[in-house]
Every structure is written in structure tokens, then in C-alpha cells.
Amino acid sequence: MESKVNTAHREPWNKGKIVGQKAPFKVKDIWALRVRLQMESRVRELALFNLGIDSKLRGCDLVSLKVRDVCHGDQVASRAVVMQHKTQRPVQFEITQATRDAVQKWIKQAGLRSDDFLFPSRIHSSPHLGTRQYARILETWVGELGLDPADYGTHSMRRTKATLIYRRTKNLRAVQLLLGHSKLESTVRYLGIEVDDALEISEQTEI
């Protein structure tokens, strides 16, 4: 009897679809989730969420942060510098008071030391939270907010504060530095600025 070999071919999820960039979170959604996480004492998730928004880091850089990357001694610093995995370029970010409080509480609760990963994995084979685990946590957040999971991803976290800064200041160079992009064109593409600005102009033009 001839044995059958499974030759099923998995097509890319986005084949034949027009897929835009993942949407940044709105301010009202940020606060709604923060309140939920605080009320439910989800200390680890609140620290992860707040630091993800503040740092504007790619998922791979966020999950591999160590305690020493964000702390001076036993206190969470107001600014930090990390080396990006993708570009091998350093990038700086601010850590707001709310985020410092959340991270400090998490470090204390988890009993983390300076050389420990800030977000250890609960899977024994991995030393820190993986990007897929992070994506699943984010999908849970999106569902709890009643948003469409198809519209959001880990890059939503990276884009959120950067988008708000650009909309408020129109300072593209500042956003470029904060995202750690080597070229201004990369920042323009990443934020979808030209498209957003064009649509805004179009919406304000009545015929």
C-alpha cells in the first residue's frame, strides 16, 4: 500500500490581500487598558504594556530587556539606552513616572535581580518572554478592548507614541531618533505619514 505524504502547502496569510500597517492605539484605548490591568492586579502585563508604549522598541528588543537596562541601582531610571537587534544601533527612550512605578512593582513582585531578564518566560526552554508570547498577550489586550485583532499587532505598540508625537509636533526628525531609524524615509514609510496627511487634506476639502 502506497504511503501518503502530507504535502499540504501553507499559503501566506496575506496572499491576495491588501494589508496596511498595524494601527496605533488611541489614547482612550491606552487608558482603558491601563485601568483594567491595574484593577485586575495584572502587574507583569501593566509593566509590559507601559514599557512597550514608552520605549517604542520592536518586540524582539522589548522582550529581551534586562533589569539593568532600565535600572540605576535599585531604582528604575527615567531614561534608558539599548542596542537594537535589527540594526545594531543604540536607541534612547524615556520611561515616564507611571511606567517606572509599574516596572518597579513588577521587579519587586517577581524578585528580579540586575542581570535577570525583565520579562522572564514561563516556558522553561526560553530565558525570556518570546515575541510570539508577546504577540498573544497583545491579542488578548486587543480583544478585551473590543477591537479587531486583524488591525493590531506588536508594531501597534511601537507606533503608538511615535504617531502621537508626530501628530502633535510634526517633528519628523525627533520621531526618527526615537524609533532608531537610520533614514528619514524609513520613518515616513513606517508611520504612513504621507498617506495620513493626504487623506486628512482630502477630508477637509469639500466639493
Residue pairs with C-beta under 8 A, 6 or more apart in sequence:
20 192
21 155
21 159
21 190
21 192
22 151
22 152
22 153
22 154
22 155
22 156
22 159
23 151
23 152
23 156
23 159
24 156
24 159
24 160
24 162
24 163
24 164
25 33
25 53
25 152
25 156
25 157
25 160
27 164
29 145
29 147
30 53
30 160
32 145
33 49
33 141
33 144
33 145
34 46
34 49
34 50
34 98
36 42
36 144
37 45
37 46
37 49
38 46
43 102
43 105
43 106
43 109
44 106
44 109
44 110
44 119
45 137
45 141
46 102
46 106
47 99
47 102
47 103
47 105
47 106
47 118
47 119
48 62
48 119
48 129
48 134
48 137
49 141
49 157
50 96
50 98
50 99
50 102
50 103
51 62
51 65
51 70
51 95
51 99
51 102
51 103
51 118
52 62
52 157
52 158
53 99
53 157
53 160
53 161
54 93
54 94
54 95
54 96
54 99
54 161
55 61
55 62
55 80
55 93
55 95
56 93
56 158
56 161
56 162
56 178
56 179
57 65
57 82
57 84
57 91
57 93
57 158
58 84
58 85
58 86
58 154
58 155
58 158
59 131
59 134
59 135
59 154
59 155
59 157
59 158
60 85
60 86
60 131
61 82
61 84
61 85
61 86
62 119
62 134
62 157
63 119
63 128
63 129
63 130
63 131
63 133
63 134
64 85
64 117
64 128
65 82
65 117
65 118
65 119
66 114
66 115
66 116
66 117
66 118
67 107
67 112
67 113
67 114
67 115
67 116
67 117
67 118
68 114
68 115
69 80
69 82
69 118
70 76
70 77
70 80
70 95
70 103
70 118
71 77
71 107
71 114
75 104
76 95
76 99
76 100
76 103
76 104
76 107
77 95
77 100
78 94
78 95
78 100
79 92
79 93
79 94
79 95
80 92
80 93
80 95
81 90
81 91
81 92
82 90
82 91
82 93
83 89
83 90
84 90
84 91
84 180
87 180
87 182
89 180
89 182
90 180
91 178
91 179
91 180
92 177
92 178
93 178
95 103
103 118
106 112
106 118
107 118
110 120
112 118
112 120
117 127
117 128
117 129
118 128
119 128
119 129
120 127
120 128
120 129
121 127
121 128
121 129
121 130
121 133
123 130
123 133
131 154
134 154
135 153
135 154
138 152
138 153
138 154
138 156
138 157
139 149
139 152
142 148
142 149
142 151
142 152
143 149
158 179
159 190
159 191
161 178
162 175
162 178
162 179
162 190
162 191
163 191
165 171
165 174
165 175
165 178
166 172
166 175
166 191
166 193
172 184
172 187
172 188
172 193
173 184
175 187
175 191
176 183
176 184
176 186
176 187
179 187
179 190
181 187
181 190
187 193
188 194
